Amino acid sequence: MQTKPLVVINIALIILISSCSKKHVPQQTTATVSTSTAPVVKKMVVKKTPLVSVAKVIIVNDSVAKKNIDGRLYYDVGGHRYWRNYNDGKYYLFNKSMYTDSAFIPH
């Protein structure tokens, strides 16, 4: 006789859960009255992203810069990586020529 209340509670929970998952949202209908026979063309609005200028050279204190595995110093700002030039002490935005340039290799 103890199982009858458990069965009733389980069935009630199953009905409650299944009824909450079936949400119905009615579609909104709009009535349009057109007097012309030409088709209506809707223009899409395109939002332009503002151009963000990125500095090519920055000056950073070496104590806040991070060190790479090979000993070169770098600093990350806004998703851009700057590497230290050991000749003038400034940090330059990364480009491929830094791999072979001796100014970016620590002495």
HELIX and SHEET records of a PDB file:
HELIX    1   1 THR A    3  CYS A   20  1                                  18    
HELIX    2   2 LYS A   96  TYR A   99  5                                   4    
HELIX    3   3 SER A  102  PHE A  104  5                                   3    
SHEET    1   A 5 VAL A  57  ILE A  58  0                                        
SHEET    2   A 5 TYR A  91  LEU A  93 -1                                        
SHEET    3   A 5 HIS A  80  ARG A  84 -1                                        
SHEET    4   A 5 LEU A  73  VAL A  77 -1                                        
SHEET    5   A 5 LYS A  66  LYS A  67 -1                                        
END                                                                             
